[in-house]
């Protein structure tokens, strides 16, 4: 089938590349000429494991191309996917739908025959109905259907998530639209991956409800972690014990510095606003947002305690600033709250991140970047593990401790243990959900 993908951000680019790998003819569209020039030179503007070779293979096969010409891309397309950004609108927490509606109007003017206009962007309930109105008003003669096809891609594992999904959700109003989407996803249907066909509103709600539930799991275990620290329990053992219950599951039960990224913060905010608008407050989601903000503040206080009550004059090495490993995404990362607090408190901060520097240099002014964690720790008063990149999972802790003026560690991802830290020569070690600052003597 012929597919036009409007938007070459994270969702649009990954989806377009993967659809082309299904054998479809895909044209990806973006208004940014520099981005399209880069893609046409074979350069991927985001970091996502496996995306570069997959894109190159399908470009070479003639199934994938990139353009700024939306009209040419839409002409003759069986499906037009809208995959533009829906950031949180300043001031009120709503999802900003201006990019979606602008894309819908542009598509309306470009239609030359029947097509399904598919919203891939994460949008509030009722948005697809609005898209239908916008298209019909802009081009009353257009022959089209509207469908919802929310994405469930994890950054760092997006290719596998697309090719081996837990489920594909399609919201459609007509059998014709559902048939087009079923044909597009036929390779997954043939391999028995679940495809949920539902109405537009339910498809829209599934996306928000899923992300809110996962954010709730993260926030729940972070609250339990705070309690564990006070009562002497170990949150890793608690997580293991409750995660073995099949009704709960072990995913998203890892205590840390709070959730971030491109989805959870904006989607929880949007769902809370949807509830308020319809006089059905989402009290749990509103609490999740508030508690997650508090988790970041609590992490700052942990670091302050390890610095004898003040960051002023301290040298601190921060390992990892992206919101999770295997991505270069800095959106709403905990580092954007924690690192400025260190710098603002008078600390000299050195940062190491395998992929975070490109965005981080602008977002984290006043820090020194280095590629070597041991160099970052030279004469430092504290080392902070903020993102659990594989490079930070097998550090030579003894070497690290010897480099430091005061060997102290804040392990905010619970990678190591107090016993490891003590044996390596650290005088103080703190983590999340495990009581006590100082490591016990080795047995």
Helices and strands as residue ranges (DSSP letters): E 2-6, H 10-21, E 25-29, H 33-40, H 51-60, E 64-67, H 70-74, E 79-82, H 98-110, E 115-119, H 127-138, E 144-148, H 158-163, E 168-172, H 175-184, H 186-189, E 195-198, H 200-231, H 235-243, H 264-277, H 283-306, E 315-319, H 335-344, E 348-352, H 357-363, E 368-369, H 373-376, E 382-385, G 390-392, H 397-403, E 408-411, H 418-424, E 428-430
